[in-house]
Amino acid sequence: MNHKIRCIAVDDESLARKMLEEYITQIPFLELVKTCKNAMEAMEVLNNENIDLIFLDIQMPGMLGTKFLESLVEKPMVVFVTAYDQYAVESYNLQVVDYIMKPVSFERFTKAVLKVQEVYKSMVLPANTDSDAEPIDYIFVNVEYSLVRINFNQISHIEGLKDYIKIYVNNAVHPILTKSTLKGIEEKLPSKSFLRVQKSFIVNLDKIESIRNHRITIGKFEIPVSDTNMENLLQAINYNK
Protein backbone atom coordinates (compact mmCIF):
# COMPACT_ATOMS: atom_id res chain seq x y z
CA MET A 1 0.00 0.00 0.00
CA ASN A 2 1.69 3.18 -1.22
CA HIS A 3 -0.81 5.70 0.12
CA LYS A 4 -0.38 6.91 3.67
CA ILE A 5 -3.40 6.98 5.94
CA ARG A 6 -4.03 10.62 6.86
CA CYS A 7 -5.11 11.01 10.46
CA ILE A 8 -5.84 13.44 13.27
CA ALA A 9 -5.65 12.95 17.04
CA VAL A 10 -8.38 14.52 19.18
CA ASP A 11 -7.91 14.75 22.96
CA ASP A 12 -8.36 17.57 25.46
CA GLU A 13 -5.27 16.45 27.45
CA SER A 14 -1.97 17.77 26.10
CA LEU A 15 0.00 14.75 27.35
CA ALA A 16 -2.35 12.39 25.55
CA ARG A 17 -2.02 14.38 22.31
CA LYS A 18 1.76 14.30 22.66
CA MET A 19 1.76 10.55 23.24
CA LEU A 20 -0.43 9.93 20.18
CA GLU A 21 1.76 12.21 18.07
CA GLU A 22 4.88 10.26 19.08
CA TYR A 23 3.23 6.91 18.36
CA ILE A 24 1.82 8.01 15.01
CA THR A 25 5.17 9.31 13.75
CA GLN A 26 6.67 5.86 14.36
CA ILE A 27 4.18 4.13 12.04
CA PRO A 28 5.37 4.36 8.40
CA PHE A 29 1.92 4.19 6.80
CA LEU A 30 0.35 6.91 9.00
CA GLU A 31 0.51 10.65 8.27
CA LEU A 32 -0.46 12.97 11.13
CA VAL A 33 -2.27 16.00 9.72
CA LYS A 34 -3.06 17.72 13.02
CA THR A 35 -3.68 17.24 16.74
CA CYS A 36 -6.88 18.80 18.11
CA LYS A 37 -7.94 19.56 21.68
CA ASN A 38 -11.72 19.39 21.10
CA ALA A 39 -14.44 18.43 18.66
CA MET A 40 -14.73 21.91 17.17
CA GLU A 41 -11.07 21.94 16.14
CA ALA A 42 -11.48 18.47 14.69
CA MET A 43 -14.55 19.53 12.71
CA GLU A 44 -12.63 22.42 11.19
CA VAL A 45 -9.88 20.07 10.03
CA LEU A 46 -12.40 17.61 8.59
CA ASN A 47 -14.03 20.43 6.63
CA ASN A 48 -10.71 21.45 5.05
CA GLU A 49 -8.69 18.24 4.74
CA ASN A 50 -9.14 14.71 3.49
CA ILE A 51 -8.90 12.64 6.67
CA ASP A 52 -8.95 8.84 6.66
CA LEU A 53 -8.66 8.17 10.39
CA ILE A 54 -9.42 9.83 13.74
CA PHE A 55 -7.86 8.85 17.06
CA LEU A 56 -10.65 10.12 19.27
CA ASP A 57 -10.99 10.66 23.01
CA ILE A 58 -14.51 10.28 24.43
CA GLN A 59 -14.69 12.33 27.64
CA MET A 60 -13.99 15.86 26.38
CA PRO A 61 -15.48 19.20 27.46
CA GLY A 62 -18.14 20.58 25.15
CA MET A 63 -19.00 17.37 23.30
CA LEU A 64 -18.44 13.68 23.94
CA GLY A 65 -16.39 11.90 21.31
CA THR A 66 -19.30 9.50 20.70
CA LYS A 67 -21.70 12.39 20.04
CA PHE A 68 -19.15 14.06 17.77
CA LEU A 69 -18.83 10.87 15.73
CA GLU A 70 -22.63 10.51 15.51
CA SER A 71 -22.84 14.07 14.15
CA LEU A 72 -20.59 13.36 11.16
CA VAL A 73 -22.31 12.71 7.85
CA GLU A 74 -19.20 11.21 6.27
CA LYS A 75 -17.34 9.20 8.89
CA PRO A 76 -13.62 8.42 8.62
CA MET A 77 -12.28 5.34 10.33
CA VAL A 78 -12.15 5.87 14.11
CA VAL A 79 -10.09 4.45 16.95
CA PHE A 80 -11.39 5.50 20.36
CA VAL A 81 -8.65 6.22 22.90
CA THR A 82 -10.22 6.60 26.33
CA ALA A 83 -9.85 6.02 30.06
CA TYR A 84 -13.48 4.86 30.34
CA ASP A 85 -14.78 1.42 29.44
CA GLN A 86 -18.53 2.13 29.71
CA TYR A 87 -18.72 3.35 26.10
CA ALA A 88 -17.59 0.04 24.58
CA VAL A 89 -21.09 -1.08 23.53
CA GLU A 90 -21.90 2.32 22.07
CA SER A 91 -18.63 2.31 20.13
CA TYR A 92 -19.58 -1.06 18.65
CA ASN A 93 -22.84 0.40 17.38
CA LEU A 94 -20.85 3.26 15.87
CA GLN A 95 -18.70 0.67 14.04
CA VAL A 96 -15.33 2.04 15.11
CA VAL A 97 -12.22 0.09 14.17
CA ASP A 98 -10.91 -0.29 17.71
CA TYR A 99 -11.36 0.84 21.31
CA ILE A 100 -8.12 1.45 23.26
CA MET A 101 -8.01 1.96 26.99
CA LYS A 102 -5.59 4.48 28.51
CA PRO A 103 -2.78 4.28 29.42
CA VAL A 104 -1.89 3.10 25.91
CA SER A 105 1.21 1.02 25.27
CA PHE A 106 2.90 1.26 21.89
CA GLU A 107 2.26 -2.45 21.41
CA ARG A 108 -1.49 -1.98 21.85
CA PHE A 109 -1.43 1.09 19.61
CA THR A 110 0.35 -0.89 16.89
CA LYS A 111 -2.25 -3.64 17.09
CA ALA A 112 -5.00 -1.07 16.54
CA VAL A 113 -3.35 0.59 13.55
CA LEU A 114 -2.72 -2.76 11.87
CA LYS A 115 -6.48 -3.29 12.05
CA VAL A 116 -6.91 0.17 10.53
CA GLN A 117 -4.53 -0.73 7.71
CA GLU A 118 -6.53 -3.86 6.83
CA VAL A 119 -9.81 -1.93 6.80
CA TYR A 120 -8.24 0.80 4.68
CA LYS A 121 -7.01 -1.75 2.14
CA SER A 122 -10.46 -3.30 1.88
CA MET A 123 -12.00 0.14 1.23
CA VAL A 124 -9.42 1.61 -1.15
CA LEU A 125 -7.96 -1.20 -3.25
CA PRO A 126 -11.18 -2.38 -4.94
CA ALA A 127 -11.36 1.01 -6.64
CA ASN A 128 -7.75 0.73 -7.84
CA THR A 129 -7.68 0.36 -11.62
CA ASP A 130 -4.03 -0.64 -11.74
CA SER A 131 -3.93 -3.95 -13.61
CA ASP A 132 -1.03 -5.10 -11.42
CA ALA A 133 -3.00 -4.63 -8.21
CA GLU A 134 -4.06 -7.84 -6.52
CA PRO A 135 -7.86 -8.13 -6.23
CA ILE A 136 -9.32 -8.05 -2.74
CA ASP A 137 -10.99 -11.36 -1.92
CA TYR A 138 -12.20 -10.64 1.62
CA ILE A 139 -14.00 -8.16 3.85
CA PHE A 140 -13.72 -7.21 7.51
CA VAL A 141 -16.87 -6.96 9.64
CA ASN A 142 -17.49 -5.92 13.24
CA VAL A 143 -18.29 -8.88 15.49
CA GLU A 144 -18.52 -8.38 19.27
CA TYR A 145 -16.00 -5.51 19.50
CA SER A 146 -13.56 -7.12 17.04
CA LEU A 147 -12.96 -6.91 13.31
CA VAL A 148 -13.31 -10.34 11.73
CA ARG A 149 -11.98 -11.21 8.29
CA ILE A 150 -14.26 -13.24 6.00
CA ASN A 151 -13.07 -14.50 2.62
CA PHE A 152 -15.64 -14.12 -0.16
CA ASN A 153 -15.35 -17.78 -1.13
CA GLN A 154 -16.38 -18.78 2.41
CA ILE A 155 -19.74 -17.03 2.16
CA SER A 156 -22.72 -19.06 0.96
CA HIS A 157 -25.40 -16.41 1.45
CA ILE A 158 -26.34 -13.35 3.49
CA GLU A 159 -29.64 -12.57 5.16
CA GLY A 160 -30.79 -9.04 5.97
CA LEU A 161 -32.50 -8.24 9.30
CA LYS A 162 -33.20 -4.49 9.22
CA ASP A 163 -30.04 -2.95 10.78
CA TYR A 164 -28.18 -6.26 11.05
CA ILE A 165 -27.14 -9.00 8.66
CA LYS A 166 -26.40 -12.71 9.06
CA ILE A 167 -23.43 -13.93 7.03
CA TYR A 168 -23.50 -17.69 6.47
CA VAL A 169 -20.05 -19.18 5.99
CA ASN A 170 -18.78 -22.67 5.14
CA ASN A 171 -18.85 -25.23 7.94
CA ALA A 172 -19.84 -22.68 10.62
CA VAL A 173 -22.39 -23.83 13.18
CA HIS A 174 -23.90 -20.35 13.45
CA PRO A 175 -23.96 -17.40 11.02
CA ILE A 176 -21.88 -14.30 11.71
CA LEU A 177 -24.07 -11.44 12.96
CA THR A 178 -22.91 -7.89 12.29
CA LYS A 179 -24.49 -4.44 12.22
CA SER A 180 -25.01 -3.44 8.59
CA THR A 181 -27.70 -3.12 5.97
CA LEU A 182 -27.98 -5.58 3.12
CA LYS A 183 -27.37 -2.72 0.69
CA GLY A 184 -24.21 -1.73 2.57
CA ILE A 185 -22.69 -5.21 2.42
CA GLU A 186 -23.83 -5.69 -1.20
CA GLU A 187 -21.69 -2.72 -2.26
CA LYS A 188 -18.59 -4.44 -0.82
CA LEU A 189 -19.14 -7.79 -2.56
CA PRO A 190 -17.91 -8.65 -6.10
CA SER A 191 -20.94 -8.40 -8.37
CA LYS A 192 -19.74 -11.25 -10.60
CA SER A 193 -20.07 -13.71 -7.70
CA PHE A 194 -22.90 -12.35 -5.54
CA LEU A 195 -26.49 -11.50 -6.45
CA ARG A 196 -29.45 -10.07 -4.54
CA VAL A 197 -32.21 -12.56 -5.23
CA GLN A 198 -34.82 -11.25 -2.85
CA LYS A 199 -35.41 -8.27 -0.59
CA SER A 200 -33.68 -9.99 2.33
CA PHE A 201 -31.15 -12.32 0.65
CA ILE A 202 -27.87 -12.20 -1.26
CA VAL A 203 -26.39 -15.47 -2.53
CA ASN A 204 -22.96 -16.59 -3.68
CA LEU A 205 -23.62 -17.90 -7.20
CA ASP A 206 -20.81 -20.44 -6.87
CA LYS A 207 -22.58 -22.09 -3.91
CA ILE A 208 -25.94 -22.71 -5.62
CA GLU A 209 -26.76 -26.42 -5.81
CA SER A 210 -30.17 -26.24 -7.44
CA ILE A 211 -33.04 -23.89 -8.35
CA ARG A 212 -36.65 -25.03 -8.26
CA ASN A 213 -39.97 -23.22 -7.96
CA HIS A 214 -38.30 -19.86 -7.28
CA ARG A 215 -36.19 -21.34 -4.48
CA ILE A 216 -32.43 -21.79 -4.36
CA THR A 217 -30.90 -24.71 -2.49
CA ILE A 218 -27.54 -24.18 -0.78
CA GLY A 219 -26.73 -27.02 1.56
CA LYS A 220 -29.57 -27.31 4.08
CA PHE A 221 -30.92 -23.85 3.21
CA GLU A 222 -33.71 -22.93 0.81
CA ILE A 223 -33.64 -19.29 -0.23
CA PRO A 224 -36.61 -17.63 -1.98
CA VAL A 225 -36.14 -15.79 -5.28
CA SER A 226 -38.47 -12.93 -6.13
CA ASP A 227 -40.19 -12.80 -9.54
CA THR A 228 -38.33 -9.62 -10.46
CA ASN A 229 -34.93 -11.15 -9.67
CA MET A 230 -35.50 -14.56 -11.25
CA GLU A 231 -34.49 -13.39 -14.72
CA ASN A 232 -31.35 -11.74 -13.31
CA LEU A 233 -30.49 -15.00 -11.59
CA LEU A 234 -30.88 -17.06 -14.74
CA GLN A 235 -28.71 -14.62 -16.67
CA ALA A 236 -26.08 -14.67 -13.92
CA ILE A 237 -25.75 -18.46 -14.06
CA ASN A 238 -25.73 -18.42 -17.90
CA TYR A 239 -28.92 -20.44 -18.18
CA ASN A 240 -30.27 -20.71 -21.73
CA LYS A 241 -33.91 -21.65 -22.13
Backbone torsions as a table, in degrees:
resi	resn	phi	psi	omega
1	MET	NA	115.4	-175.9
2	ASN	-86.1	-27.4	-176.8
3	HIS	-79.1	134.7	174.6
4	LYS	-81.3	149.4	178.1
5	ILE	-87.6	114.6	-176.4
6	ARG	-82.7	127.5	-172.6
7	CYS	-136.6	162.2	170.0
8	ILE	-129.1	155.9	175.9
9	ALA	-117.5	127.2	-175.9
10	VAL	-121.7	114.4	-179.8
11	ASP	-160.0	137.2	-178.5
12	ASP	-78.2	-12.2	179.7
13	GLU	-94.7	125.8	-176.4
14	SER	-63.8	-36.7	179.4
15	LEU	-65.9	-37.9	178.2
16	ALA	-66.5	-40.7	177.9
17	ARG	-63.9	-40.3	179.9
18	LYS	-64.6	-43.3	178.8
19	MET	-61.0	-46.8	179.3
20	LEU	-63.0	-39.2	178.3
21	GLU	-61.3	-43.7	179.8
22	GLU	-64.7	-42.3	-179.9
23	TYR	-65.8	-45.1	-177.2
24	ILE	-60.9	-42.0	-177.8
25	THR	-66.8	-15.1	178.4
26	GLN	-89.8	-6.2	-179.6
27	ILE	-100.8	115.3	-172.6
28	PRO	-59.7	-31.5	-174.7
29	PHE	-93.3	4.8	176.0
30	LEU	-103.5	143.1	174.1
31	GLU	-126.1	114.3	179.7
32	LEU	-80.3	117.8	179.5
33	VAL	-85.7	-42.5	-178.0
34	LYS	-168.0	152.8	167.5
35	THR	-104.7	141.6	-175.7
36	CYS	-128.9	144.8	-178.1
37	LYS	-96.7	-4.8	177.0
38	ASN	-160.4	175.5	-175.9
39	ALA	-66.6	-33.1	-178.8
40	MET	-65.6	-42.6	176.8
41	GLU	-62.9	-41.2	179.7
42	ALA	-63.1	-41.5	179.7
43	MET	-61.5	-40.2	178.8
44	GLU	-61.8	-42.2	178.3
45	VAL	-63.9	-44.9	-179.3
46	LEU	-61.8	-30.9	179.5
47	ASN	-74.9	-18.7	-174.4
48	ASN	-118.0	-9.4	-176.4
49	GLU	-133.3	154.7	171.5
50	ASN	-86.2	110.5	-176.1
51	ILE	-115.2	129.2	-179.7
52	ASP	-94.1	-25.9	-169.3
53	LEU	-148.4	139.9	174.3
54	ILE	-122.2	126.5	165.7
55	PHE	-91.4	113.8	-163.8
56	LEU	-125.8	122.7	171.2
57	ASP	-73.9	158.7	-180.0
58	ILE	-103.2	-54.0	-178.3
59	GLN	-81.8	92.0	178.0
60	MET	-129.3	147.5	177.8
61	PRO	-65.7	143.4	178.0
62	GLY	96.0	-53.7	-178.9
63	MET	-156.0	129.9	175.4
64	LEU	-63.7	147.7	177.8
65	GLY	-58.9	-35.6	178.3
66	THR	-64.6	-42.6	-180.0
67	LYS	-68.6	-37.1	176.7
68	PHE	-60.9	-45.3	-179.8
69	LEU	-63.8	-41.9	178.7
70	GLU	-60.9	-29.9	-176.5
71	SER	-76.6	-14.8	-176.2
72	LEU	-79.7	131.2	176.6
73	VAL	-75.4	-49.4	175.6
74	GLU	-105.2	114.6	-172.7
75	LYS	-100.9	121.2	170.1
76	PRO	-69.9	175.1	169.8
77	MET	-64.5	148.2	-177.0
78	VAL	-135.0	135.9	167.9
79	VAL	-118.3	116.0	175.7
80	PHE	-76.2	135.4	176.3
81	VAL	-125.9	107.1	-168.3
82	THR	-147.1	159.3	175.5
83	ALA	-95.0	1.6	-174.0
84	TYR	-119.3	131.7	-177.1
85	ASP	-96.0	-5.5	-174.0
86	GLN	-75.4	-5.8	179.9
87	TYR	-98.4	8.5	-174.7
88	ALA	-61.3	-45.3	-179.3
89	VAL	-64.4	-43.1	179.3
90	GLU	-62.5	-38.9	179.8
91	SER	-65.1	-34.3	176.7
92	TYR	-62.6	-43.4	178.9
93	ASN	-65.5	-26.5	177.5
94	LEU	-85.1	-2.7	175.2
95	GLN	58.5	46.2	175.5
96	VAL	-77.4	160.0	-177.4
97	VAL	-73.1	-40.0	-179.3
98	ASP	-157.4	166.5	-175.8
99	TYR	-136.2	106.2	-175.0
100	ILE	-106.3	132.2	177.5
101	MET	-91.6	134.7	173.7
102	LYS	-76.5	148.7	-3.2
103	PRO	-73.0	144.2	-172.4
104	VAL	-99.8	121.9	173.8
105	SER	-81.6	157.5	178.5
106	PHE	-65.4	-33.1	177.8
107	GLU	-61.8	-45.0	179.3
108	ARG	-67.5	-38.3	178.0
109	PHE	-61.8	-44.0	-179.8
110	THR	-61.9	-41.2	177.9
111	LYS	-59.0	-41.3	179.8
112	ALA	-65.8	-44.2	-175.8
113	VAL	-73.9	-23.9	173.2
114	LEU	-67.8	-36.6	172.8
115	LYS	-61.8	-44.7	178.9
116	VAL	-57.4	-45.0	-178.8
117	GLN	-60.1	-41.3	179.6
118	GLU	-65.9	-41.7	178.6
119	VAL	-65.0	-41.5	179.9
120	TYR	-61.0	-43.6	178.2
121	LYS	-59.7	-44.2	-177.4
122	SER	-66.6	-26.1	-180.0
123	MET	-85.7	-37.7	-169.6
124	VAL	-92.4	-43.4	-170.4
125	LEU	-66.6	-31.5	178.1
126	PRO	-60.4	-25.7	179.3
127	ALA	-86.2	-3.7	-177.9
128	ASN	-75.0	123.2	-177.6
129	THR	-92.6	1.7	178.2
130	ASP	-63.0	122.4	-176.5
131	SER	-65.6	-20.3	-179.6
132	ASP	-85.1	-10.2	-177.9
133	ALA	-71.5	136.3	178.3
134	GLU	-74.3	132.7	179.7
135	PRO	-66.9	144.5	176.2
136	ILE	-79.4	129.1	-178.4
137	ASP	-120.5	29.7	-179.2
138	TYR	-156.7	166.9	171.0
139	ILE	-134.0	161.7	171.3
140	PHE	-112.3	136.4	177.4
141	VAL	-130.3	153.3	177.4
142	ASN	-78.7	124.5	177.3
143	VAL	-137.5	107.9	176.5
144	GLU	50.4	58.1	174.3
145	TYR	72.1	9.6	178.5
146	SER	-128.6	156.0	171.6
147	LEU	-95.2	124.0	-176.5
148	VAL	-113.4	131.3	178.5
149	ARG	-85.8	134.3	176.3
150	ILE	-129.5	121.0	175.9
151	ASN	-74.0	141.2	-178.1
152	PHE	-57.7	-38.8	-176.6
153	ASN	-73.1	-5.7	174.4
154	GLN	-86.7	-18.6	-173.1
155	ILE	-84.8	127.6	174.2
156	SER	-92.3	-47.0	177.5
157	HIS	-162.2	168.1	-177.4
158	ILE	-133.5	135.5	-179.5
159	GLU	-115.1	131.8	179.5
160	GLY	-91.4	136.6	179.5
161	LEU	-133.6	68.1	-178.4
162	LYS	61.9	-102.6	-177.2
163	ASP	-92.9	2.5	179.9
164	TYR	-128.0	160.3	173.7
165	ILE	-132.3	151.6	171.6
166	LYS	-107.2	123.4	178.4
167	ILE	-105.3	116.2	-178.7
168	TYR	-92.5	122.6	-177.3
169	VAL	-120.0	159.7	-176.6
170	ASN	-55.3	132.6	170.2
171	ASN	64.5	7.0	178.6
172	ALA	-84.0	139.8	179.4
173	VAL	-68.7	-40.8	-178.7
174	HIS	-125.2	150.1	175.8
175	PRO	-69.7	160.6	176.6
176	ILE	-87.5	123.8	-179.2
177	LEU	-101.3	127.1	179.4
178	THR	-144.4	153.5	-179.2
179	LYS	-80.4	113.7	179.8
180	SER	-173.4	163.7	170.0
181	THR	-96.8	160.1	177.7
182	LEU	-64.0	-37.2	178.3
183	LYS	-63.7	-40.3	-178.8
184	GLY	-63.7	-42.5	-179.6
185	ILE	-74.6	-32.0	-179.7
186	GLU	-60.6	-36.8	-179.0
187	GLU	-67.6	-19.1	-178.4
188	LYS	-96.1	-7.0	-177.1
189	LEU	-96.1	147.7	176.8
190	PRO	-68.3	123.3	-174.0
191	SER	-66.4	-22.0	-179.6
192	LYS	-73.0	-19.2	-176.6
193	SER	-111.3	-23.4	-174.6
194	PHE	-121.4	142.3	-177.6
195	LEU	-140.8	134.3	172.3
196	ARG	-76.2	118.6	-176.8
197	VAL	-107.8	-10.2	-179.0
198	GLN	-162.7	164.3	-177.1
199	LYS	-49.6	-36.4	-172.5
200	SER	-112.6	8.5	-174.6
201	PHE	-137.5	138.3	167.4
202	ILE	-120.1	137.6	179.5
203	VAL	-121.6	152.3	170.9
204	ASN	-86.4	114.9	-175.4
205	LEU	-58.7	-31.0	-178.7
206	ASP	-70.8	-15.6	-176.7
207	LYS	-97.2	-5.3	-177.0
208	ILE	-68.1	128.7	178.5
209	GLU	-97.8	-37.7	178.2
210	SER	-160.4	161.8	176.8
211	ILE	-133.4	125.2	180.0
212	ARG	-152.2	132.1	177.5
213	ASN	51.0	48.4	177.9
214	HIS	60.1	31.9	175.9
215	ARG	-136.2	134.3	178.5
216	ILE	-97.9	136.8	174.5
217	THR	-105.4	124.7	172.8
218	ILE	-132.2	104.6	-176.2
219	GLY	61.1	-126.8	-179.2
220	LYS	-87.5	1.1	-174.8
221	PHE	-99.6	142.2	169.7
222	GLU	-117.0	123.5	-172.8
223	ILE	-116.8	124.3	-178.3
224	PRO	-70.9	147.1	176.1
225	VAL	-118.0	127.3	-179.6
226	SER	-73.2	158.2	179.0
227	ASP	-58.7	-41.5	-176.4
228	THR	-68.7	-26.0	-178.5
229	ASN	-97.4	-6.4	-177.5
230	MET	-62.9	-42.9	179.7
231	GLU	-64.3	-40.7	177.7
232	ASN	-61.6	-38.7	179.3
233	LEU	-64.8	-45.9	-179.6
234	LEU	-63.5	-36.3	176.2
235	GLN	-67.1	-39.9	-176.2
236	ALA	-65.5	-32.5	-179.7
237	ILE	-96.2	11.2	176.5
238	ASN	59.1	41.7	178.1
239	TYR	-85.4	128.7	177.6
240	ASN	-111.4	121.7	-179.4
241	LYS	-70.7	NA	NA
